[in-house]
Amino acid sequence: MTTEHTTARKKRRYWDDFTAPDHTWRTDPRTKQPRRPPGEDLAAMRSGLGRPAMDSPRMWPLYSCDVDDRLALRDEVSDEQKAEHAALALYGLHQQSQSTPMHRRGVKLGEALRALRRSGRFSEEALDTRVAQLAGATSVSALLVHLRGLITQLRTVGQPLDYNHLMADIQAWHHTDRRPQVRLKWAVGYQAWKEKAPAD
């Protein structure tokens, strides 16, 4: 595991600031009311959809990654920064108009997509095809296009997922030698639908 990858997992990200360990909203200590992401934050995140990291000034205050000074001197950003940008944009899309947190620790992408398949809201065959296209993406940009469509479907059924894991997956996708491991993780979570239920 690289230092960059480790750093990405240790930091507390935007979505963690609002989601409590019991998967509900954190409580504001002053008002004792649930703290939810402001609508303007979510709109700022969505402004980054389809755009490269740092290209949406409205998102700048929402980033938590450390800046890589060496890359910054060359007007470049790290894979961690790129992954956080993408994950924030997708989170803004996912959390839009949802009354409960769409970030849930421990629910990896494959498991979330399995729950989507079992929801009955979408054609199983069509979803299988979309998941296969996601796993077969040959570039980060193609991966994000497929993720955007699937996140929209997850929002439709109110299915949360772990955005720390998703960010790590997107970061790993920048390295072709790490993609098979990510695909395997997704497959293990998603293909579990083939298991028979206890009643069967």
C-alpha positions in Angstrom: 0.0 0.0 0.0 1.5 3.3 -1.0 1.8 6.3 1.3 -0.6 8.3 -0.8 -3.2 5.5 -0.5 -2.7 5.3 3.2 -3.1 9.0 3.6 -6.3 8.9 1.7 -7.8 6.4 4.1 -6.7 8.1 7.3 -8.1 11.6 6.7 -11.6 12.6 7.6 -13.4 13.6 4.5 -16.3 15.9 3.9 -18.9 13.1 4.2 -17.5 11.9 7.5 -18.1 15.3 9.0 -21.8 14.8 8.7 -22.3 11.1 9.1 -22.3 9.6 12.6 -21.0 6.1 13.4 -24.6 4.8 13.6 -25.3 6.0 10.0 -27.4 8.9 11.0 -26.6 12.6 10.8 -24.2 14.0 13.3 -25.8 16.3 15.9 -24.9 20.0 16.2 -23.7 20.4 19.8 -25.2 23.8 20.0 -28.7 23.2 18.6 -28.9 19.5 19.3 -30.3 19.2 15.8 -29.0 16.9 13.0 -26.2 18.5 10.9 -26.8 17.9 7.2 -24.6 19.0 4.3 -25.8 22.5 3.2 -27.5 22.6 -0.1 -25.0 25.0 -1.5 -22.2 22.6 -0.7 -23.9 19.8 -2.6 -24.5 22.1 -5.5 -20.9 23.1 -5.5 -19.9 19.4 -5.6 -22.2 18.7 -8.5 -20.5 21.6 -10.4 -17.4 19.3 -10.5 -19.2 16.5 -12.4 -17.3 15.8 -15.6 -14.6 18.4 -14.8 -11.0 17.8 -13.7 -9.8 18.4 -10.2 -9.4 22.1 -9.2 -11.5 23.2 -12.3 -14.5 24.2 -10.2 -13.6 27.0 -7.7 -16.8 26.4 -5.8 -15.3 23.0 -4.7 -12.0 24.4 -3.4 -13.1 24.9 0.2 -14.4 21.3 0.3 -11.2 19.5 -0.5 -9.3 17.9 2.4 -6.3 16.5 0.6 -2.8 17.8 1.2 -1.3 19.6 -1.8 1.7 17.8 -3.3 4.1 20.7 -3.6 6.3 19.0 -6.2 3.3 18.5 -8.5 1.9 21.9 -7.7 5.1 23.5 -9.0 4.3 21.8 -12.4 0.7 22.8 -12.2 -0.4 19.2 -11.6 -2.4 17.5 -8.9 -2.0 14.1 -7.3 -4.1 11.0 -7.9 -5.4 11.4 -4.4 -6.6 14.9 -5.2 -8.2 13.7 -8.5 -9.9 10.9 -6.6 -11.3 13.2 -3.9 -12.6 15.6 -6.5 -14.4 12.8 -8.3 -15.8 11.3 -5.1 -17.0 14.6 -3.8 -18.8 15.3 -7.1 -20.5 11.9 -7.0 -21.4 12.4 -3.3 -23.0 15.7 -4.2 -25.1 13.9 -6.8 -25.9 11.0 -4.6 -26.9 13.1 -1.5 -29.1 15.5 -3.5 -32.7 15.5 -2.1 -32.0 12.6 0.3 -33.2 12.8 3.9 -30.7 10.2 5.2 -26.9 10.0 4.7 -25.8 8.4 1.5 -22.4 7.8 2.9 -22.4 4.6 5.0 -19.2 3.1 6.3 -18.5 -0.5 5.2 -20.9 -0.6 2.3 -18.6 -1.1 -0.6 -19.6 -0.4 -4.2 -20.2 -4.0 -5.1 -22.5 -4.5 -2.2 -24.4 -1.3 -2.9 -24.9 -2.4 -6.5 -26.1 -5.8 -5.4 -28.7 -4.1 -3.2 -29.7 -2.0 -6.2 -30.1 -5.2 -8.3 -32.3 -6.7 -5.6 -34.5 -3.6 -5.3 -36.5 -4.5 -8.4 -36.5 -0.9 -9.7 -34.3 -1.6 -12.7 -33.8 -4.5 -15.2 -31.4 -6.9 -13.7 -29.9 -7.7 -17.2 -29.5 -4.0 -17.9 -27.8 -3.4 -14.6 -25.5 -6.4 -15.1 -24.4 -4.8 -18.4 -23.8 -1.4 -16.7 -21.7 -2.9 -14.0 -19.7 -4.9 -16.5 -19.1 -1.7 -18.4 -17.9 0.0 -15.2 -15.5 -2.9 -14.4 -14.3 -2.9 -18.0 -13.5 0.9 -18.1 -10.1 1.4 -19.7 -9.6 5.0 -18.4 -10.5 7.0 -15.3 -12.7 9.3 -17.4 -14.7 6.3 -18.7 -14.9 4.9 -15.1 -16.4 8.2 -13.8 -19.0 8.3 -16.6 -20.2 4.8 -15.7 -20.1 5.6 -12.0 -22.2 8.7 -12.5 -25.0 6.7 -14.1 -24.9 4.1 -11.4 -24.8 6.6 -8.6 -27.9 8.2 -10.1 -29.6 4.8 -9.9 -28.5 4.3 -6.3 -29.9 7.7 -5.4 -33.3 6.6 -6.9 -33.6 3.8 -4.4 -31.9 5.6 -1.5 -29.1 3.1 -1.3 -26.0 4.5 0.4 -22.3 3.4 0.0 -19.0 4.0 1.6 -17.4 7.1 0.0 -14.0 6.5 1.6 -13.9 3.1 -0.2 -15.1 4.6 -3.4 -12.5 7.3 -3.3 -9.8 4.7 -2.7 -11.1 2.7 -5.7 -11.1 5.7 -8.0 -7.5 6.5 -6.8 -6.4 3.0 -7.5 -7.9 3.1 -11.0 -5.3 5.6 -12.0 -2.8 2.7 -11.9 -3.5 -0.1 -14.4 -1.7 -2.7 -12.2 -4.2 -2.0 -9.3 -7.3 -2.2 -11.4 -7.6 -6.1 -11.2 -7.7 -5.9 -7.4 -10.5 -3.3 -7.5 -12.5 -5.3 -10.0 -12.1 -8.4 -7.8 -13.5 -6.5 -4.8 -16.5 -5.2 -6.8 -17.1 -8.7 -8.2 -17.1 -10.3 -4.8 -19.7 -7.8 -3.5 -21.9 -7.7 -6.6 -21.9 -11.4 -7.6 -23.1 -12.4 -4.1 -26.6 -12.1 -5.6 -26.0 -15.5 -7.1 -26.0 -17.1 -3.7 -29.3 -18.8 -2.8 -31.2 -17.2 0.1 -31.7 -19.4 3.2 -35.3 -20.0 2.4 -34.3 -21.6 -0.9 
